[in-house]
Every structure is written in C-alpha cells, then in structure tokens.
Amino acid sequence: MGMPITEVIKYEGDNSTFIWKHPCEDFNSLTQLIVHESQEAIFFLNGQALDLFGPGRYTLETQNIPKLGKMLNWSTGGQTPFHCEVYYINKTEQMSIKWGTDSKVQYIEPTYNFPISIGASGEMSLRAEDSRKLLLKLVGTEKNLGQQKLVSFFRAFLMTKVKTYIAQAMKSNAINIFEIDENLVVFSEALHKQLIPDFADYGVSLERFFVTNVVKPDGDRQYEKFKWLHFRQYADIAEAKLRQQTDIIHAQTEAQKVVIDSQAQATKRAQEGYTYQQERAFDVAGQVAQNEAVGQFTNMGIGLGTMAGIGGAIGGMVSGTVSTVTDAVNAMPTSTQPSQSAQTADDMAAFKVKIEKLSVMKEAGLMTEEEFAQIKEKLLSEIL
C-alpha cells in the first residue's frame, strides 16, 4: 500500500535505555510526534538537531510531501533528499548502576602515615540532564544508548578520577582506614561532590553516588601491625575505664558496710542505755585498771588526764583512786633506822618517788596546786 500519508511516532520501551532512535525516518510532513512524561525528543532534519520537544503531542513539518515526494525521489534513486529522524531521551533517574575500581589505590594513610593500597566499589544513579549535549557527545549516529554502554564510555575517566578522589577524600577528611566503614556516608558524599562536574560535561547528572565496599589489604604484614596497634589503643582505654568503675563500686560497697555497722552499733548502745562517749570512757577506765601498779603510775596519770571532765561512775572511780593514792602517801612510815646516814638516803629516795607521783596526779588534774603544796610541805617536814 506504500508509505502512509502521516505517521505516529512514539516510544514505549524499557527504562534502562537513555537514548533511543525511532526506526521511522524520512517521514512525511504532518507526522504526529508523541512524547510521554519523563521523556524528551529531538527532531533532526537534514542532519541538524532542530527542535527539542517535551511531554505532549506535536505535528512535525518536513519537506517530504506525499505524492509530490515520489517525484522528487525519482531523481535521487528513490531516496528523499530531505532526511529526517527522531531521537527519544529517557529523563528518569536510573539507579543501581554498578561501579568499581579496576586496580588498587595507592596512598598514605592519614592517621598513622603508612603506605596502603585499597580498592572500592559501589553503586550510582544517573539521569540525562542535557539531552542535546548527551546525544551529540556520546551517541552520534548510533541507534541507542543503554546503561552498560554509557558506563563503558565513562569507565576510563571514572576509574582515573575515582582513584584520585579517593586518596584526596581520605586525606582531606582524615578518614582512618580502620574506621572507614563507619564513615562510608562521608566518604560517598565527598566523592559524589567531586564527580558531579565530570559527568555534567557529557550532559549527565550524577544523582547519587555510593561507596558500599572498601577492599582493605587484609593479611598484609604492615597493615596488620597498625591494625593491632589501633585495636590496643581503644582496648587499653576500655580496660582502664572498667577498672575505674570496678574500684568505685568496691569503695561504695565498703563505705556502705561501714554505715551499716555504725547503725548497728548505735542501735546496740541505744538498747543498752549508753552513748558513744560513755563507751570510750569505759575503755579508758579499763586501761587505768591495768596500769594501777606502782611502777606504771605515770601511765595511769595520762589515762586519768584523758578522763578529766567525765561524770557518773567514771568520775567516782577517779575520785576513789585519788583518795587511795593520798591515803597511801599519808600512811607511809616515818620511823627512823639504826643507821642515820642510810636512813636519810632512803628517806630522800622515797621523798623523790612520792613527789613524782604527786606531780603526775597534779598534771592529770587530780589535785590542785594548793593541795600539792600542802602534801609536799608535810613530806618535807617528815624527813627534816
């Protein structure tokens, strides 16, 4: 039946294609062009990209006129001299496009300053931004441009630039190789920002760029050495904190034991009817009782001095002790011996002992200065 007078040109293909050339060429004037949402179409006439069409329906005007075109084509061997064609550009964001370095990246680790080699891989999403630029720079006269073909176009410069940018990003952000997994978001954003202009030169928008895996040199001797040092740095801190917490818990436990014991002792004293001060006075009295021997009378004086000012039963005990000592002094024998010189020496020695005992009692507060002077005078009168 021959070529129809007008045609309908549209594209309803898969979403993994960036650019697709409609097979209908050299169509007649008044042909209908339909462009769907998320699409653009470029109309070529005589080898020139004339118009860019967004979503909608359009009537194309060409120099190919039905019936009259046959006569013009006869002079050119059946081919129209007015060549026309339509390219469709898919504007949707195409995701999950894989990428990866083809070799290891050599750089100096920024934290520990040792040379290291790593690899990286991940995913990215692309979108046709400038349809005319993408078509003219990458497609030319080819019939279509899919994901794999587009990535192959970008592979060479992608590998070169990604390697450079990985080293720069690691250095400028001071990303520790042993902590890189927890910094993948920062790492990805830094690389994404640097790669955007490179893709834009070809009319492609780099919508997203993700580093999902970093290949570390596991097993390398130098790498394993610094890995162990890095681990010990945090392990030692963690152990020190744990010991500190354990010591605090132990101290709190001991303090609580003291509080409980004190409360128990206070309850016991309250039940038995005495105070802490009285309990300490009882202890002093016990020490005094143990030191009542004449040879340790000085120690007894110290104990009695400690007990000065306490009342009740302890005060009575002190008073009784003082009376006993005074009576003993008064009862000391005064008879003379056959040898006058020996007797005088013995009297002086006894007098000295008595005066020392009286001095201890005075210093302990068991007698006044006046009482001390009276007894001293009496002793002197006995030996003179």
C-alpha positions in Angstrom: 0.0 0.0 0.0 3.1 2.3 0.1 4.1 4.8 2.8 1.2 6.3 4.7 0.4 9.9 4.3 1.1 10.7 8.0 2.6 8.6 10.8 2.5 8.5 14.6 6.0 8.4 16.2 6.3 7.4 19.9 8.5 5.4 22.3 7.3 3.0 25.0 10.4 1.0 25.5 12.3 -0.2 28.7 13.6 2.1 31.4 17.2 1.0 31.2 17.8 3.0 27.9 19.0 6.5 28.0 18.6 7.4 24.3 16.7 5.5 21.6 16.4 6.4 17.9 12.9 5.8 16.4 13.1 3.5 13.4 10.8 5.6 11.3 12.9 8.0 9.1 12.2 10.4 6.3 8.5 10.6 7.3 6.1 12.9 5.6 5.1 16.3 6.8 2.2 16.5 9.3 3.5 13.3 11.1 2.4 13.2 14.7 5.1 13.1 17.4 4.0 11.9 20.9 6.3 12.4 23.9 5.5 10.9 27.2 6.2 12.2 30.7 9.8 11.7 31.7 10.8 11.9 28.0 12.2 14.4 25.6 12.5 14.1 21.8 14.9 15.8 19.4 13.9 16.2 15.8 16.7 16.1 13.2 16.2 17.5 9.7 18.9 17.2 7.1 21.5 16.2 9.8 20.8 19.1 12.1 19.2 18.9 15.6 16.4 21.4 15.2 13.9 21.2 17.9 13.7 19.7 21.4 10.2 18.5 22.4 8.9 17.9 26.0 5.9 15.9 27.0 2.9 16.3 24.6 1.7 15.7 21.0 3.3 17.6 18.1 2.8 17.9 14.4 6.1 17.7 12.5 6.6 19.7 9.3 9.0 18.3 6.9 9.8 18.9 3.2 8.6 15.4 2.4 5.1 15.9 0.9 3.0 12.8 -0.1 2.8 12.1 -3.9 5.0 15.1 -4.7 7.8 13.4 -2.7 7.7 10.4 -5.0 8.5 12.6 -8.0 11.4 14.3 -6.2 12.8 10.9 -5.0 12.8 9.6 -8.6 15.7 11.9 -9.4 17.7 10.7 -6.4 17.3 7.0 -7.0 14.2 6.6 -4.7 15.7 8.3 -1.7 14.4 11.6 -0.3 16.8 14.4 -0.2 15.0 15.7 2.9 16.3 13.3 5.6 14.6 13.5 9.0 14.7 11.4 12.1 13.7 11.5 15.8 15.7 10.5 19.0 14.0 9.9 22.3 15.8 10.7 25.6 14.7 9.0 28.8 14.8 11.5 31.6 14.1 9.2 34.5 16.7 8.6 37.2 18.3 5.2 36.6 19.5 3.6 39.8 21.7 0.7 40.9 24.3 1.2 38.3 27.4 -0.7 39.5 30.9 0.8 39.5 34.3 -0.4 40.9 38.0 0.4 40.7 39.9 -1.9 38.3 43.0 -1.8 40.5 44.2 -0.8 44.0 44.5 2.9 45.0 47.9 3.7 46.5 48.0 6.5 49.1 49.5 7.4 52.5 47.1 6.6 55.4 46.4 10.0 57.1 46.3 8.9 60.7 49.3 6.6 61.0 51.1 7.8 57.9 52.0 4.4 56.4 51.5 3.5 52.7 48.5 1.4 51.9 46.6 0.0 48.9 42.8 -0.2 48.8 40.1 -0.9 46.3 36.5 0.4 46.3 33.2 -0.4 44.7 29.5 0.7 44.9 26.5 2.0 43.1 25.4 5.2 41.4 22.3 6.6 39.8 22.4 8.7 36.6 19.9 10.9 34.8 20.0 12.5 31.3 20.3 16.2 32.2 21.2 18.0 28.9 19.6 15.9 26.1 21.2 17.7 23.2 24.7 17.6 24.8 24.4 13.9 25.7 23.2 13.0 22.2 25.8 14.9 20.3 28.8 14.0 22.5 28.1 10.3 23.2 25.5 8.9 20.7 26.3 10.5 17.4 24.6 8.4 14.8 24.1 5.2 16.9 20.6 3.9 17.4 20.6 3.7 21.1 22.5 4.3 24.4 21.8 1.9 27.3 23.2 1.8 30.9 26.1 -0.6 30.1 27.2 1.4 27.1 27.0 4.7 29.0 29.1 3.2 31.9 31.6 1.9 29.4 32.0 5.4 28.0 32.6 6.7 31.4 34.8 3.8 32.7 38.2 5.2 31.7 37.8 8.7 33.3 35.7 7.3 36.1 38.5 4.9 37.2 41.1 7.6 36.9 39.2 10.3 38.7 37.7 8.0 41.4 41.2 6.8 42.4 42.5 10.3 42.7 39.4 11.5 44.5 39.5 8.5 46.9 43.0 9.4 48.0 42.1 13.1 48.3 38.9 12.4 50.3 40.8 10.1 52.7 43.4 12.8 53.3 41.2 15.9 53.5 38.7 14.3 55.8 41.4 12.5 57.8 39.5 9.2 57.4 41.2 6.4 59.4 41.4 3.2 57.3 40.4 1.1 60.3 37.3 3.3 60.8 36.3 3.8 57.2 33.3 1.5 57.3 31.6 3.9 59.8 32.5 6.8 57.6 31.2 5.5 54.3 28.5 8.2 54.1 31.0 11.0 54.5 33.3 9.2 52.0 30.5 8.8 49.5 29.3 12.4 49.8 32.9 13.7 49.2 33.4 11.6 46.1 29.9 12.4 44.8 30.5 16.2 45.1 33.8 15.9 43.2 32.4 13.7 40.4 29.3 15.8 39.6 31.2 18.2 37.2 32.8 15.4 35.3 29.5 13.8 34.4 27.9 17.2 33.7 30.4 17.7 30.9 28.6 15.0 29.0 25.0 16.1 29.8 24.6 13.5 32.5 23.5 14.3 36.1 25.2 12.1 38.8 22.2 12.0 41.1 23.6 9.7 43.7 27.0 8.0 44.3 27.6 5.4 47.0 30.7 3.7 48.2 29.4 0.4 49.6 32.6 -1.6 50.0 36.3 -0.8 50.6 38.7 -3.6 49.9 41.4 -3.5 52.6 44.8 -5.2 52.3 44.0 -7.9 54.9 46.9 -10.2 55.5 49.5 -7.5 54.6 52.1 -7.5 57.4 52.4 -3.8 57.8 48.6 -3.3 57.7 48.0 -6.0 60.3 50.7 -4.4 62.6 48.9 -1.0 62.6 45.5 -2.7 62.8 46.7 -4.3 66.1 48.1 -1.0 67.5 44.8 0.7 66.6 42.9 -2.0 68.4 45.1 -1.9 71.5 44.7 1.9 71.7 41.0 1.6 72.3 41.1 -1.7 74.2 43.5 -0.2 76.9 41.2 2.8 77.4 38.2 0.5 77.7 40.0 -1.7 80.3 41.1 1.3 82.3 37.6 2.6 82.4 36.3 -0.8 83.5 38.9 -1.0 86.3 38.0 2.5 87.5 34.3 1.6 87.6 35.1 -1.6 89.5 37.2 0.4 92.1 34.4 2.9 92.5 31.8 0.1 93.1 34.2 -1.6 95.6 34.7 1.7 97.5 31.0 2.3 97.6 30.4 -1.2 98.9 33.0 -0.8 101.7 31.5 2.6 102.6 28.1 1.1 102.8 29.4 -1.7 105.1 30.8 1.0 107.5 27.5 2.8 107.5 25.5 -0.4 108.2 28.0 -1.4 111.0 27.8 2.1 112.6 24.0 2.0 112.5 24.1 -1.5 114.2 26.4 -0.2 116.9 24.3 2.8 117.5 21.2 0.6 117.8 23.0 -1.6 120.3 24.1 1.4 122.5 20.6 2.8 122.5 19.1 -0.6 123.6 21.7 -0.9 126.4 21.3 2.7 127.6 24.7 4.4 127.0 26.3 6.7 124.4 29.5 6.5 122.3 31.3 8.9 124.6 30.4 6.7 127.6 31.7 3.7 125.8 35.0 5.3 125.1 35.2 6.3 128.8 34.7 2.7 129.8 37.6 1.7 127.6 39.9 4.3 129.3 38.8 3.1 132.7 39.8 -0.4 131.6 43.3 0.8 130.7 43.6 2.6 134.0 42.7 -0.5 135.9 45.5 -2.4 134.0 48.0 0.3 134.9 47.4 0.7 138.6 50.7 -0.9 139.5 53.1 1.5 141.2 55.8 1.0 138.6 53.4 2.2 135.9 51.9 5.1 137.8 52.9 7.6 135.2 50.9 5.8 132.6 47.9 5.9 134.9 48.3 9.6 135.2 48.0 10.0 131.4 44.8 7.8 131.4 43.3 9.8 134.2 44.1 13.1 132.4 42.2 11.8 129.4 39.2 11.1 131.6 39.1 14.6 133.1 35.6 16.1 132.9 33.6 12.9 132.6 30.9 12.2 135.2 28.9 9.5 136.7 30.5 6.2 137.5 33.8 7.1 135.9 34.1 10.3 137.9 33.6 8.3 141.1 36.3 5.9 140.1 38.8 8.7 139.5 37.9 10.2 142.9 38.4 6.9 144.6 41.7 6.4 143.0 42.9 9.8 144.1 41.8 9.2 147.7 43.6 5.9 147.7 46.8 7.4 146.5 46.6 10.2 149.1 45.9 7.8 151.9 48.9 5.7 150.8 51.1 8.8 150.9 49.9 9.7 154.3 50.4 6.2 155.6 54.0 6.0 154.6 56.2 5.1 157.6 58.3 7.8 159.3 60.2 5.7 161.8 64.0 6.0 161.8 66.5 3.3 161.3 69.7 2.5 163.3 72.0 3.9 160.6 71.2 7.6 160.4 73.0 8.3 157.0 71.4 5.2 155.3 68.0 6.2 156.7 68.4 9.8 155.3 69.3 8.4 151.8 66.3 6.1 151.9 64.1 9.0 153.0 65.3 11.2 150.2 64.7 8.4 147.6 61.2 7.8 149.0 60.5 11.5 149.0 61.6 11.8 145.4 59.3 8.9 144.4 56.4 10.5 146.2 56.9 13.9 144.7 57.0 12.4 141.2 53.7 10.6 141.9 52.2 13.7 143.2 53.4 15.7 140.2 51.7 13.2 137.9 48.5 13.5 139.8 48.7 17.3 139.7 49.3 17.3 135.9 46.5 14.9 135.4 44.2 17.4 137.2 43.5 15.1 140.2 44.7 17.8 142.6 45.2 21.5 142.7 48.4 23.4 143.2 47.4 24.2 146.7 46.8 20.6 147.6 50.1 19.6 146.0 52.0 22.3 148.0 50.4 21.2 151.3 51.3 17.5 150.8 54.8 18.4 149.7 55.3 20.5 152.8 54.1 17.7 155.0 56.6 15.2 153.4 59.5 17.7 153.8 58.7 18.1 157.5 58.8 14.4 158.0 62.3 14.0 156.6 63.9 17.1 158.1 
